[in-house]
Amino acid sequence: MQDSLIGKVLAGSYRVDAHVADGGIGRVYRGTHLRLGHTVAIKVLNAEYRDTEDAQKRFEREARLAAELNHPHIIKVFDFDRLDDGRYFIALEWLEGHCLRELIEETLLPEQRTLELLEQIASAVDYAHERGVIHRDLKPDNVFVIQGAAGRDFVKVLDFGLAKNTESKHSLATQTGSVLGTPAYMAPEQAEGSKHIGPEADRYAFAAIALELFTGELPYEVDSPSRMLVAILTKEPRLPSELGYENRSLDHAFERALSRSVHRRFSSCIAFVAALREILSAASKYPSSTDPKSVFGTAPTVSLHTPRLKSYRLGILLIVIAVSLLGVGIYAATRSQVPKAAKRIQVSSQEIEDTKSLDSGIELLPPPNTGASKVPKQRANVSSTKQQKLNTSKKTPKKNKTNILPKVDEVFGD
């Protein structure tokens, strides 16, 4: 059955050429701007929502908010009007490329390409936040990738139908208990139906997209939307290392980005991407010593494997070796004097042995271990004449004590 809109001209300016896709509450067509001659995308509200006030407000809000956001990575809106039968339509820029969902399902992308895609998405989302606009339905299906300059990926963020303008008095606020968005990418505060939904919800969804790009998996694995909401509110999200990603260094960043606490999450989407890039860069340079917490200021900023510290440690080792060799040399030189001193001691002992007949009260000590030992002490009952003789025979030249090892201060200085 042919679509009744094919071939018609809408609002006197846009000819409907072909049906290309279906959305949640509307259909998307390829069309032509008759006066300008360029191709446009035309999004038309489905007939069943023509009399539904909420759907009409959502459609109008998407057109108005997207038109206010002038950013290279946000789809451009050209016009917003009504058909003769009362349905709304939006004229948007025509995009040729792939939905991010298709790229994720096709294969895991290289890390560098993944980071470049995330940086572009982050710049668009942060730009919207700076102007008080919260997307509230950020997911791979609402991110389009086209071919940019030099064949590089160029991202466009789509579908601001659930967007909320925090600065507008006329924006449709979320009612307490209502849940808007796609469950798999909902932040905990969205899942519980909180009335206060801020930019942190988009940052959570952005982290879920990032996890899917790196691993091909979502933070939670469940088989129904209702169980997904329960899991988001009660369970801890899965981290990259649990999903087969070899580099465990990303876990800490994702644990923070997917936190239930809005205050613990990153302050912006681009801050999260910057943390990911820094972690992966450090891991490629120092794979054995990367500490992801150092990115967030909770670990030392100097790696134990930096070339500067390696040279310092090598210098200390060489100093220790030099001091040891110096000590061994001094010790060897000192030991070479020990036999001569021992010989003198033995001669003196022999002389003392010869004088035993003079007084049996003399006590000899065993030969000393070094040449610097004191002469054995004598008892008080030796006569003065005998004492003088013994003193004469036992005098030996004194040796100065030698410090074998130099002081530590002399080696290392002040």
C-alpha positions in Angstrom: 0.0 0.0 0.0 1.5 3.3 -1.1 1.9 6.1 1.4 -0.6 8.9 0.8 2.0 11.6 1.5 4.4 10.5 -1.3 4.4 13.2 -4.0 2.6 15.8 -1.9 4.0 19.3 -1.2 3.8 20.3 2.4 3.3 24.0 3.4 4.0 25.0 -0.2 7.8 24.3 0.2 8.6 20.6 0.8 7.9 17.8 -1.6 7.7 14.3 -0.1 9.7 11.9 -2.2 10.1 8.7 -0.2 9.4 7.0 3.1 12.7 6.0 4.8 12.0 5.2 8.5 9.6 5.0 11.4 10.0 6.6 14.8 8.3 6.4 18.1 5.5 8.8 17.3 6.2 9.7 13.6 7.4 8.7 10.2 10.5 10.0 8.4 10.6 10.9 4.7 13.1 12.1 2.3 12.0 15.3 0.6 13.1 18.2 -1.5 13.0 21.9 -0.6 11.4 23.3 -3.8 12.8 26.8 -3.7 16.3 25.9 -2.6 16.5 22.5 -4.4 18.4 20.6 -1.6 17.3 17.4 0.0 15.7 17.5 3.4 14.3 15.0 6.0 10.7 15.4 6.8 9.4 14.0 10.1 5.6 13.7 10.3 3.5 13.0 13.4 1.5 9.8 13.1 -2.2 10.1 12.6 -3.0 8.3 15.8 -1.2 11.0 17.8 -2.9 13.9 15.9 -5.3 14.6 18.8 -2.9 13.6 21.6 -1.8 16.7 23.4 1.3 15.2 24.9 2.5 13.9 21.6 1.9 17.2 19.9 3.8 19.1 22.6 6.7 16.6 22.4 6.8 17.1 18.6 6.8 20.9 18.9 9.4 20.8 21.7 11.7 18.8 19.5 11.5 21.3 16.7 11.8 24.4 18.9 14.7 23.2 21.1 16.7 21.7 18.2 16.3 25.0 16.3 17.7 26.9 19.3 20.8 24.7 19.4 23.3 25.8 16.8 26.0 23.2 17.0 27.9 21.3 14.3 27.1 17.9 16.0 23.4 18.6 16.5 21.0 18.1 13.7 19.7 21.3 12.1 16.0 22.1 12.0 14.7 24.2 9.0 11.0 24.5 9.6 8.0 23.4 11.7 4.4 23.5 10.4 1.1 21.6 10.1 -0.5 19.5 7.3 -4.0 20.1 6.0 -5.3 17.3 8.2 -3.8 18.9 11.4 -0.7 16.8 11.8 2.6 18.5 12.6 5.7 18.0 10.6 9.4 19.1 11.0 11.8 19.8 8.2 15.4 18.8 9.1 18.8 18.5 7.4 19.2 15.3 5.4 21.9 12.9 6.7 23.5 10.0 4.8 25.4 7.6 6.9 24.8 5.1 9.7 23.0 5.1 13.0 25.5 4.5 15.8 23.4 1.4 16.7 24.4 -0.2 13.4 28.1 0.4 14.1 27.9 -1.2 17.5 26.1 -4.2 16.3 28.5 -4.6 13.4 31.8 -4.9 15.2 33.9 -3.5 18.1 35.5 -0.3 16.9 39.2 0.5 17.5 39.8 2.5 20.7 41.0 5.7 18.9 37.9 5.7 16.7 35.7 5.1 19.7 37.2 8.0 21.6 36.7 10.4 18.6 33.1 9.4 18.3 32.6 9.9 22.1 34.3 13.3 22.0 31.9 14.6 19.3 28.8 13.3 21.1 30.1 14.8 24.4 30.6 18.2 22.8 27.0 18.3 21.5 25.5 17.1 24.8 27.6 19.5 26.9 26.7 22.4 24.6 23.0 21.6 25.1 23.5 21.5 28.9 25.2 24.9 28.9 22.0 26.3 27.3 19.7 24.6 29.8 18.6 21.7 27.5 18.5 18.1 28.7 18.1 15.5 26.1 16.6 12.7 28.4 16.7 10.0 25.7 20.3 9.8 24.7 21.1 6.4 23.1 22.9 5.0 20.0 19.6 5.1 18.0 19.6 8.9 18.4 23.2 9.3 17.2 23.9 9.4 13.5 27.4 9.0 12.0 28.1 10.5 8.6 31.2 10.8 6.5 33.0 14.1 7.2 36.1 15.7 5.8 38.9 13.3 4.7 36.5 10.4 5.2 36.5 10.7 9.0 33.4 10.1 11.2 31.2 13.1 11.8 28.5 12.7 14.5 25.0 14.3 14.6 22.8 14.0 17.8 19.1 13.6 16.9 15.7 13.5 18.4 15.2 16.1 21.2 11.6 15.0 21.5 11.9 14.2 25.2 14.2 17.2 25.8 13.6 19.5 28.7 14.5 23.1 28.8 15.4 23.8 32.5 15.3 27.6 31.9 11.9 27.8 30.2 8.7 28.4 32.2 6.7 26.6 29.5 8.7 23.4 29.2 6.9 20.2 30.0 8.3 19.0 33.3 8.5 15.4 34.3 5.7 14.5 36.7 6.8 12.5 39.8 6.3 8.8 39.2 6.4 9.0 35.4 9.2 7.4 33.5 10.4 8.9 30.2 13.2 7.6 28.1 14.7 4.2 27.0 15.2 1.9 30.1 18.6 0.5 29.0 20.1 4.0 29.1 18.1 5.5 32.0 19.9 7.0 35.0 18.7 5.7 38.4 16.9 9.0 39.1 14.9 8.5 35.8 14.2 4.9 36.5 12.6 5.8 39.9 10.5 8.5 38.3 12.1 11.5 40.0 10.7 14.9 39.1 14.2 16.4 39.3 16.0 15.3 36.2 19.2 17.2 35.5 22.2 17.0 33.1 23.6 14.1 35.2 21.0 11.8 33.6 22.4 12.5 30.1 25.9 11.9 31.5 24.8 8.5 32.8 23.3 7.6 29.4 26.4 8.8 27.7 28.5 6.5 29.9 26.2 3.6 29.0 26.8 4.3 25.3 30.5 4.5 25.9 30.5 1.1 27.7 28.6 -0.4 24.7 31.1 1.1 22.3 34.1 -0.4 24.2 32.6 -3.8 25.0 29.5 -4.3 22.9 27.5 -4.8 26.1 25.1 -2.7 28.3 25.7 -2.0 32.0 22.9 -4.5 32.9 21.8 -7.7 31.2 18.1 -8.4 31.6 15.3 -9.6 29.3 12.6 -7.0 29.9 12.2 -3.2 30.4 10.7 -3.6 33.8 13.6 -5.8 35.0 16.0 -3.3 33.5 14.5 -0.6 35.7 14.8 -2.8 38.8 18.4 -3.7 38.0 19.3 0.0 37.6 17.9 0.8 41.0 19.2 -2.3 42.9 22.3 -3.7 41.3 25.8 -2.5 40.5 26.6 -1.9 36.8 28.9 -4.3 35.0 32.4 -2.9 34.3 34.6 -3.3 31.2 36.8 -6.0 32.7 33.7 -8.1 33.6 32.6 -7.9 29.9 35.8 -9.2 28.4 37.7 -5.9 27.9 41.3 -6.7 28.5 42.4 -3.4 29.9 41.1 -3.2 33.5 42.3 0.4 33.9 39.0 1.7 32.6 36.9 0.1 35.4 37.4 3.0 37.8 36.2 5.6 35.3 33.1 3.7 34.4 32.3 2.9 38.0 32.2 6.7 38.6 30.4 7.6 35.4 27.7 5.0 36.1 27.3 5.7 39.8 23.9 6.0 41.4 25.0 9.1 43.0 24.6 12.1 40.7 27.3 14.0 42.7 29.9 11.3 42.1 29.5 11.3 38.3 31.8 13.4 36.1 31.0 17.1 35.9 30.6 16.9 32.1 30.6 14.3 29.3 33.8 15.7 27.9 35.5 15.3 31.3 34.6 11.6 31.2 36.1 11.2 27.7 39.2 13.1 28.7 39.7 10.6 31.6 39.2 7.7 29.3 41.8 9.1 26.8 44.3 9.7 29.6 43.9 6.3 31.1 44.3 4.6 27.7 47.3 6.8 26.8 49.0 5.9 30.1 48.3 2.2 29.6 49.9 2.2 26.2 53.1 3.8 27.5 53.4 2.0 30.9 51.1 -1.1 30.6 52.5 -2.7 33.8 52.1 0.2 36.1 49.0 2.1 35.0 46.8 3.1 38.0 43.5 4.5 36.7 42.9 6.4 40.0 45.9 8.6 39.2 43.7 10.3 36.6 41.4 11.5 39.3 44.0 12.7 41.7 44.0 9.8 44.2 47.3 8.3 43.3 50.9 9.6 43.1 51.5 11.6 40.0 55.0 10.2 39.4 55.2 6.7 38.1 57.7 4.3 39.5 58.7 3.4 36.0 59.6 6.9 34.7 63.0 7.3 33.1 64.0 10.1 35.5 63.4 7.9 38.6 65.2 5.0 37.0 68.3 7.1 36.6 68.1 8.3 40.1 67.8 4.8 41.5 70.7 3.7 39.3 72.9 6.5 40.7 72.1 5.5 44.3 73.0 1.9 43.5 76.4 2.9 42.0 77.2 5.0 45.1 76.4 2.1 47.4 78.7 -0.2 45.4 81.5 2.3 45.5 81.2 2.7 49.3 81.2 -1.1 49.7 84.4 -1.5 47.6 86.1 1.3 49.5 85.1 -0.3 52.8 86.5 -3.7 51.7 89.8 -2.1 50.6 90.3 -0.3 54.0 89.3 -3.5 55.9 91.9 -5.6 53.9 94.6 -3.0 54.5 93.9 -3.0 58.3 93.9 -6.8 58.4 97.4 -6.9 56.9 98.7 -5.3 60.1 97.2 -7.8 62.5 99.9 -10.5 62.3 102.7 -8.1 63.2 100.8 -6.8 66.2 99.9 -10.3 67.2 103.6 -11.3 67.1 104.6 -8.4 69.4 101.9 -9.5 71.8 103.2 -13.1 71.8 106.7 -11.9 72.5 105.5 -9.8 75.4 103.6 -12.8 76.7 106.7 -15.0 76.5 108.6 -12.4 78.5 105.8 -12.4 81.1 105.9 -16.2 81.1 109.6 -16.0 82.0 108.9 -13.8 85.0 106.3 -16.1 86.5 108.9 -17.3 88.9 109.1 -13.8 90.3 105.5 -13.6 91.2 102.8 -16.2 90.7 100.1 -13.5 91.0 100.4 -12.3 87.4 97.3 -13.2 85.3 97.7 -13.4 81.5 94.7 -12.8 79.1 94.3 -14.7 75.9 96.0 -13.2 72.8 93.8 -10.4 71.5 92.0 -10.4 68.1 93.4 -7.0 67.0 96.6 -5.1 67.4 94.9 -2.3 69.3 94.0 -4.3 72.4 95.1 -3.1 75.8 98.0 -4.8 77.8 96.6 -7.3 80.4 95.8 -5.8 83.7 98.1 -6.8 86.8 97.4 -7.5 90.4 98.3 -5.1 93.2 100.7 -7.4 95.2 103.5 -7.2 92.6 106.6 -5.4 94.0 107.6 -2.0 92.6 110.9 -3.4 91.2 109.2 -6.3 89.4 106.5 -4.0 88.2 109.0 -1.7 86.6 110.7 -4.6 84.9 107.4 -5.9 83.6 106.3 -2.5 82.3 109.6 -2.1 80.5 109.3 -5.5 78.8 105.6 -5.1 77.9 105.6 -1.7 76.3 104.3 -1.8 72.7 103.7 1.1 70.3 100.0 2.3 70.3 98.1 2.2 67.1 95.5 4.7 66.1 92.0 3.3 65.6 90.8 3.3 62.0 87.2 3.8 60.9 86.7 1.2 58.2 83.5 2.6 56.6 83.2 6.3 55.8 80.4 8.3 57.4 77.1 8.3 55.5 77.1 12.2 55.3 80.5 12.1 53.6 79.1 9.9 50.8 75.7 11.5 50.2 76.6 15.0 51.4 74.0 17.3 53.0 
